[in-house]
Amino acid sequence: MKKAESKKSLKSNAELGKELDLFVVSEIVGSGLPLLTPKGTTIKREIERFITDEEIKRGYQYTSTPIMAKSDLYKISGHWQHYKDLMFSFKVGDETFALRPMTCPFQFIIYKSKPRSYKELPIKYAEISSLFRNEKSGELMGLTRLRQFTLADAHIICKPKQLEEEFKKVLDLVQYVMKTLKINDVWYRFSKWDPKNKEKYIDNPKAWEESQESLKKILDILKIKYIEADNEAAFYGPKLDIQYKNIFGKEDTLITMQIDFALPERYDMTYMDENNKQARPMIIHRSSVGCIERTIAYLLEKTQGYLPLWLSPIQARIINFADRNNKSCEKLYEELNQLGFRVDIDLKSEPIGGKIKQAEMEKIPYIIVIGDKEEKSDMLAVRSQGKVTQVKKQDFIKQIEKEIKERR
């Protein structure tokens, strides 16, 4: 990954998105509703594949739930009462529906669809979900804050005595994700309730104190350094938020993990315990890679568009030295394409210097030039970060396979 430029010349994700043809913002479509181009969609797809595969390895079960529901569903949870102004609602006949601002109520209904035993717990439901929130126009920017976004969402339904261990596992997953994506300039915020704010929070002081004490215990055992912030919790429980600042210095949340003591009771979620008695589970709400669009925004600004190979929309561009080299370029393109690499080809009858410059402006990791010398020797002239090396074709293939596999 190439080092980003000095702070003075840093570009926002909105600027980079336009410059690199990653997403389009249209007044006709609406604010906070970016259109991802094929290149932008490739980045999003690779992150989704990465986190889906990793979560399945860790025992998560994937669901697919509706993007809307009757207001009754949100009234049970309390979202209707606490977040109605941030929801898109509409009438269907005599009933009121709303686009979902979160996934949890839907997965809770799946949990409640049949009796549950303590032997099944923990149950980990995950979903790459499209969510909708009516953010204020002044808050909307690039991919950072949107009215429709994609969340790598999950809910761990567990026995109370499993809470500590499951939260540790969630944190382990999140830290693995941050290590893989090279997210390191962040900090942890222990987000607590404010007992004076009766409108924002469920009024259950005992449950709040117990859940906050549990979360603090977990963080201290794991030796997580954090700051405490009152009045930043979810309305149903305390959170551990991973915070960052964008290039403008504005603080925002990248990833969040929450302990929920309230919604299991509101949805009457139960399981049969070891003594064959009904018991109430606890729930951990969590994102693993956060809002995917916001994570892309973070990565774009951090790398200034020089994404690692596995996330690059175009991993290599093949350029001809002269028209007589076209067939060799096309043959290599087909070979690399069949191997699953994201490659394209530039055979324009233009000076090679201009074509190389264009590829570098597009921040394509590898530029392969094929001329008469390369045709005769089965070698490739590979340009990366301004340096040119002569490498055997099979060695180059092994090199990029390794780089992609290791997500470098």
C-alpha positions as CSV (number, residue, x, y, z in Angstrom):
1,M,0.0,0.0,0.0
2,K,1.5,3.3,-1.0
3,K,1.9,6.0,1.7
4,A,-0.7,8.7,1.5
5,E,0.3,12.3,0.7
6,S,1.0,15.0,3.2
7,K,-2.0,16.3,5.3
8,K,-2.2,19.5,3.3
9,S,-3.0,17.6,0.1
10,L,-5.3,15.0,1.6
11,K,-8.6,14.5,-0.3
12,S,-11.9,13.5,1.2
13,N,-13.7,10.3,0.3
14,A,-16.1,12.4,-1.7
15,E,-13.3,13.8,-3.8
16,L,-11.6,10.5,-4.2
17,G,-14.8,8.7,-5.1
18,K,-15.4,11.1,-8.0
19,E,-11.7,11.1,-9.1
20,L,-11.4,7.3,-9.1
21,D,-15.0,6.7,-10.5
22,L,-16.2,4.8,-7.4
23,F,-19.5,6.5,-6.8
24,V,-21.9,9.1,-8.2
25,V,-24.0,11.6,-6.3
26,S,-27.1,12.8,-8.1
27,E,-29.6,15.4,-7.1
28,I,-32.3,13.5,-9.1
29,V,-31.7,10.4,-6.9
30,G,-31.4,12.4,-3.7
31,S,-28.9,13.4,-0.9
32,G,-27.3,10.6,1.1
33,L,-28.0,8.1,-1.6
34,P,-24.8,7.5,-3.6
35,L,-24.7,5.3,-6.6
36,L,-21.8,2.9,-6.5
37,T,-20.2,2.4,-9.9
38,P,-18.8,-1.1,-10.9
39,K,-15.5,-0.1,-9.4
40,G,-17.0,1.1,-6.1
41,T,-19.2,-2.0,-6.0
42,T,-16.1,-4.2,-6.3
43,I,-14.6,-2.7,-3.2
44,K,-17.9,-3.2,-1.3
45,R,-18.3,-6.8,-2.6
46,E,-14.8,-7.8,-1.5
47,I,-15.4,-6.4,2.0
48,E,-18.7,-8.2,2.2
49,R,-17.2,-11.5,1.1
50,F,-14.4,-11.2,3.5
51,I,-16.6,-10.5,6.6
52,T,-19.3,-13.1,5.6
53,D,-16.7,-15.9,5.2
54,E,-15.0,-14.9,8.5
55,E,-18.2,-14.7,10.5
56,I,-19.4,-18.1,9.2
57,K,-16.1,-19.6,10.3
58,R,-16.8,-18.2,13.7
59,G,-20.3,-19.8,14.1
60,Y,-22.6,-17.0,12.8
61,Q,-25.8,-18.0,11.0
62,Y,-26.9,-15.7,8.2
63,T,-30.4,-14.4,7.8
64,S,-32.2,-12.4,5.1
65,T,-34.9,-10.2,6.4
66,P,-37.3,-7.6,4.9
67,I,-36.2,-4.0,4.5
68,M,-39.6,-2.8,5.9
69,A,-42.1,-3.8,8.5
70,K,-45.3,-2.5,10.2
71,S,-44.8,0.1,12.9
72,D,-46.0,-2.5,15.4
73,L,-42.6,-4.3,15.2
74,Y,-40.7,-1.1,16.1
75,K,-43.2,-0.2,18.8
76,I,-42.5,-3.4,20.7
77,S,-38.7,-2.6,20.8
78,G,-39.2,1.0,21.5
79,H,-37.5,2.2,18.3
80,W,-40.7,3.8,17.2
81,Q,-40.9,5.9,20.4
82,H,-37.2,6.8,20.4
83,Y,-36.2,7.0,16.7
84,K,-39.4,7.7,14.8
85,D,-38.1,11.1,13.5
86,L,-35.1,9.2,12.0
87,M,-37.3,6.6,10.3
88,F,-38.9,6.7,6.8
89,S,-42.6,5.7,7.4
90,F,-45.5,5.5,5.0
91,K,-49.1,4.3,4.8
92,V,-50.2,1.0,3.2
93,G,-54.0,1.1,3.4
94,D,-54.8,1.6,7.0
95,E,-51.5,0.4,8.3
96,T,-48.2,2.3,8.9
97,F,-45.0,0.8,7.6
98,A,-41.4,1.9,8.0
99,L,-38.1,1.1,6.2
100,R,-35.9,-0.6,8.8
101,P,-33.3,1.5,10.6
102,M,-31.9,-1.7,12.2
103,T,-32.0,-5.5,11.9
104,C,-32.5,-6.6,15.5
105,P,-36.3,-6.8,15.7
106,F,-36.4,-9.0,12.6
107,Q,-33.9,-11.5,13.9
108,F,-35.7,-11.6,17.3
109,I,-38.8,-12.7,15.5
110,I,-36.8,-15.5,13.9
111,Y,-35.5,-16.5,17.4
112,K,-39.1,-16.5,18.8
113,S,-40.5,-18.7,15.9
114,K,-39.9,-21.8,18.0
115,P,-39.1,-22.9,21.5
116,R,-35.4,-22.6,22.4
117,S,-33.2,-24.6,24.8
118,Y,-30.1,-23.6,26.7
119,K,-28.3,-26.2,24.7
120,E,-28.8,-24.0,21.6
121,L,-27.2,-20.9,23.1
122,P,-25.4,-18.9,22.1
123,I,-27.2,-18.3,18.8
124,K,-25.4,-15.8,16.5
125,Y,-27.6,-14.3,13.8
126,A,-25.7,-12.1,11.2
127,E,-26.8,-10.2,8.1
128,I,-25.4,-7.8,5.5
129,S,-28.3,-5.5,5.8
130,S,-29.5,-2.4,4.0
131,L,-30.7,0.1,6.6
132,F,-32.4,3.5,6.2
133,R,-32.2,6.5,8.5
134,N,-33.5,10.0,7.8
135,E,-30.4,11.9,8.5
136,K,-30.3,15.7,8.4
137,S,-29.2,17.2,5.1
138,G,-26.3,19.1,6.7
139,E,-24.9,15.8,8.1
140,L,-24.8,14.0,4.8
141,M,-21.3,13.7,3.1
142,G,-19.7,11.3,0.7
143,L,-19.9,7.7,2.0
144,T,-19.5,8.8,5.6
145,R,-23.1,9.5,6.6
146,L,-26.0,8.3,4.4
147,R,-29.8,7.8,4.3
148,Q,-29.3,4.3,3.0
149,F,-26.3,2.3,4.1
150,T,-25.1,-1.3,4.5
151,L,-24.3,-2.7,7.9
152,A,-22.5,-6.0,8.7
153,D,-24.9,-6.5,11.6
154,A,-25.3,-9.4,14.1
155,H,-27.0,-10.3,17.3
156,I,-25.6,-12.8,19.8
157,I,-28.4,-14.3,21.9
158,C,-26.9,-16.0,24.9
159,K,-27.3,-17.0,28.5
160,P,-26.3,-14.3,31.1
161,K,-23.3,-16.3,32.2
162,Q,-22.1,-16.5,28.6
163,L,-22.2,-12.8,28.2
164,E,-18.6,-12.1,29.2
165,E,-17.1,-14.8,27.0
166,E,-19.2,-13.9,24.0
167,F,-18.3,-10.2,24.2
168,K,-14.7,-11.2,24.3
169,K,-15.2,-13.2,21.1
170,V,-17.0,-10.2,19.5
171,L,-14.0,-8.0,20.4
172,D,-11.6,-10.6,19.0
173,L,-13.5,-10.6,15.7
174,V,-13.5,-6.8,15.5
175,Q,-9.8,-6.6,16.3
176,Y,-9.1,-9.1,13.6
177,V,-11.1,-7.1,11.1
178,M,-9.2,-3.9,12.1
179,K,-5.9,-5.7,11.7
180,T,-6.8,-7.0,8.3
181,L,-8.0,-3.6,7.1
182,K,-5.1,-1.8,8.8
183,I,-7.5,0.3,10.9
184,N,-5.2,1.6,13.6
185,D,-5.8,5.3,14.2
186,V,-8.9,4.8,16.4
187,W,-9.9,4.8,20.0
188,Y,-12.4,3.0,22.2
189,R,-15.3,4.8,23.8
190,F,-17.3,3.3,26.7
191,S,-20.7,4.8,25.9
192,K,-23.0,5.1,29.0
193,W,-26.4,6.3,29.8
194,D,-27.5,9.5,31.4
195,P,-30.1,8.8,34.2
196,K,-31.4,12.4,33.8
197,N,-32.3,11.8,30.1
198,K,-35.6,10.1,30.6
199,E,-36.7,10.6,27.0
200,K,-33.7,8.9,25.4
201,Y,-33.2,5.9,27.7
202,I,-35.3,3.0,29.1
203,D,-36.0,3.9,32.7
204,N,-34.5,0.9,34.6
205,P,-31.6,2.2,36.7
206,K,-30.8,-1.2,38.3
207,A,-30.4,-2.9,34.9
208,W,-28.3,0.1,33.6
209,E,-25.9,-0.1,36.4
210,E,-25.5,-3.8,36.2
211,S,-25.0,-3.9,32.5
212,Q,-22.5,-1.0,32.6
213,E,-20.6,-2.7,35.4
214,S,-20.5,-5.9,33.3
215,L,-19.1,-4.1,30.3
216,K,-16.6,-2.2,32.4
217,K,-15.4,-5.5,33.9
218,I,-14.9,-7.1,30.5
219,L,-13.0,-4.1,29.2
220,D,-10.7,-4.0,32.3
221,I,-10.1,-7.8,32.1
222,L,-9.1,-7.4,28.5
223,K,-7.0,-4.3,29.4
224,I,-8.8,-2.2,26.8
225,K,-7.9,1.4,27.0
226,Y,-11.1,3.5,26.7
227,I,-12.6,6.8,27.4
228,E,-16.0,7.1,29.1
229,A,-18.8,9.1,27.6
230,D,-22.2,9.8,29.3
231,N,-25.4,10.1,27.3
232,E,-23.9,8.1,24.3
233,A,-25.4,4.7,25.0
234,A,-28.1,3.0,22.9
235,F,-31.5,3.5,24.5
236,Y,-31.5,-0.2,25.6
237,G,-28.0,-0.6,26.9
238,P,-24.3,0.5,27.1
239,K,-21.9,0.4,24.1
240,L,-18.3,0.0,23.2
241,D,-17.8,2.3,20.2
242,I,-14.7,2.5,18.1
243,Q,-14.2,6.1,17.2
244,Y,-12.1,7.8,14.5
245,K,-11.7,11.2,12.9
246,N,-12.0,11.9,9.2
247,I,-9.7,14.2,7.3
248,F,-11.7,17.3,8.4
249,G,-11.2,16.3,12.1
250,K,-14.8,15.3,12.6
251,E,-15.3,12.4,15.1
252,D,-17.5,9.5,14.1
253,T,-18.2,5.9,15.1
254,L,-16.7,3.2,12.9
255,I,-17.7,0.0,14.7
256,T,-20.0,-0.6,17.7
257,M,-20.8,-3.3,20.2
258,Q,-23.7,-3.1,22.6
259,I,-25.1,-5.0,25.6
260,D,-28.9,-5.3,25.6
261,F,-30.8,-6.0,28.8
262,A,-34.1,-4.5,27.6
263,L,-35.2,-6.0,24.3
264,P,-35.3,-9.6,25.3
265,E,-38.0,-8.7,27.8
266,R,-39.9,-6.4,25.4
267,Y,-40.0,-9.2,22.8
268,D,-40.6,-11.8,25.5
269,M,-37.6,-13.9,24.3
270,T,-37.0,-17.0,26.4
271,Y,-35.2,-20.3,26.6
272,M,-35.6,-23.4,28.7
273,D,-32.7,-23.5,31.2
274,E,-30.9,-26.5,32.8
275,N,-33.7,-26.8,35.4
276,N,-36.4,-26.9,32.7
277,K,-37.6,-23.4,33.6
278,Q,-38.1,-20.5,31.3
279,A,-35.2,-18.0,31.4
280,R,-34.4,-14.7,29.8
281,P,-31.4,-14.4,27.5
282,M,-29.0,-11.5,27.1
283,I,-28.2,-10.0,23.7
284,I,-25.0,-8.5,22.2
285,H,-25.7,-6.2,19.2
286,R,-22.6,-5.7,17.1
287,S,-21.2,-4.7,13.8
288,S,-17.9,-6.3,12.8
289,V,-16.8,-4.1,9.9
290,G,-19.3,-1.4,10.7
291,C,-21.2,0.5,8.0
292,I,-19.5,-0.8,4.9
293,E,-19.8,2.5,3.0
294,R,-18.3,4.4,6.0
295,T,-15.5,1.9,6.2
296,I,-14.8,2.4,2.5
297,A,-14.7,6.1,3.2
298,Y,-12.3,5.6,6.0
299,L,-10.0,3.4,3.8
300,L,-10.1,5.8,0.9
301,E,-9.1,8.7,3.1
302,K,-6.4,6.8,5.0
303,T,-4.8,5.4,1.8
304,Q,-5.8,8.3,-0.4
305,G,-7.0,5.8,-2.9
306,Y,-4.0,3.5,-2.9
307,L,-6.0,0.5,-1.7
308,P,-4.4,-2.9,-1.0
309,L,-4.4,-5.3,-3.9
310,W,-7.3,-7.4,-2.6
311,L,-9.6,-4.4,-2.5
312,S,-8.4,-2.6,-5.7
313,P,-11.2,-2.5,-8.3
314,I,-8.6,-3.0,-11.0
315,Q,-5.6,-5.0,-9.8
316,A,-3.5,-4.8,-13.0
317,R,-3.6,-3.0,-16.3
318,I,-2.0,-4.4,-19.4
319,I,-0.5,-1.9,-21.8
320,N,0.9,-2.5,-25.3
321,F,4.2,-0.9,-26.3
322,A,3.0,-0.8,-30.0
323,D,0.1,-2.1,-32.0
324,R,2.1,-5.1,-33.1
325,N,2.0,-6.3,-29.4
326,N,-1.8,-6.3,-29.2
327,K,-2.2,-10.1,-29.5
328,S,0.2,-10.8,-26.7
329,C,-1.5,-8.3,-24.5
330,E,-4.9,-9.9,-25.2
331,K,-3.6,-13.4,-24.6
332,L,-2.2,-12.3,-21.2
333,Y,-5.4,-10.5,-20.3
334,E,-7.4,-13.7,-21.0
335,E,-5.0,-15.8,-18.9
336,L,-5.1,-13.5,-15.9
337,N,-8.8,-12.9,-16.2
338,Q,-9.4,-16.7,-16.2
339,L,-7.3,-17.0,-13.0
340,G,-9.7,-14.6,-11.3
341,F,-7.6,-11.5,-11.2
342,R,-9.3,-8.1,-11.9
343,V,-7.4,-6.9,-14.9
344,D,-8.1,-4.6,-17.8
345,I,-6.3,-3.7,-21.0
346,D,-5.3,-0.5,-22.7
347,L,-4.5,-0.9,-26.4
348,K,-5.0,2.7,-27.5
349,S,-2.7,3.9,-30.3
350,E,-1.2,6.6,-28.0
351,P,2.2,7.3,-26.6
352,I,3.0,4.7,-23.9
353,G,4.0,7.4,-21.4
354,G,0.5,8.9,-21.4
355,K,-1.1,5.5,-20.9
356,I,1.2,4.7,-17.9
357,K,0.4,8.1,-16.4
358,Q,-3.3,7.5,-16.7
359,A,-3.0,4.1,-15.0
360,E,-1.0,5.7,-12.2
361,M,-3.6,8.5,-11.8
362,E,-6.3,5.7,-11.4
363,K,-4.0,4.2,-8.7
364,I,-3.9,0.8,-10.3
365,P,-1.4,-1.3,-8.2
366,Y,0.3,-3.1,-11.2
367,I,0.9,-1.8,-14.7
368,I,2.2,-4.4,-17.1
369,V,3.8,-3.3,-20.3
370,I,4.3,-5.8,-23.2
371,G,6.7,-4.9,-26.0
372,D,8.9,-6.9,-28.4
373,K,11.3,-7.8,-25.7
374,E,8.6,-9.3,-23.4
375,E,7.1,-11.2,-26.3
376,K,10.4,-13.0,-27.0
377,S,11.4,-13.7,-23.4
378,D,8.1,-14.6,-21.7
379,M,9.0,-11.9,-19.1
380,L,6.8,-9.1,-18.0
381,A,7.8,-5.4,-17.4
382,V,5.8,-4.7,-14.3
383,R,5.5,-1.2,-12.9
384,S,4.4,-0.6,-9.3
385,Q,4.6,2.6,-7.2
386,G,6.9,4.1,-9.9
387,K,9.4,1.2,-10.0
388,V,9.8,-1.1,-13.0
389,T,11.0,-4.7,-12.7
390,Q,11.4,-7.5,-15.2
391,V,9.7,-10.7,-13.8
392,K,8.8,-14.1,-15.2
393,K,5.0,-14.4,-15.8
394,Q,4.6,-17.4,-13.5
395,D,6.5,-15.6,-10.7
396,F,4.3,-12.5,-11.1
397,I,1.2,-14.7,-10.9
398,K,2.4,-16.4,-7.7
399,Q,3.3,-13.0,-6.3
400,I,-0.1,-11.4,-6.7
401,E,-1.9,-14.6,-5.6
402,K,0.1,-14.5,-2.4
403,E,-0.6,-10.8,-1.9
404,I,-4.3,-11.2,-2.4
405,K,-4.5,-14.3,-0.2
406,E,-2.7,-12.5,2.6
407,R,-4.9,-9.4,2.0
408,R,-1.9,-7.1,1.5
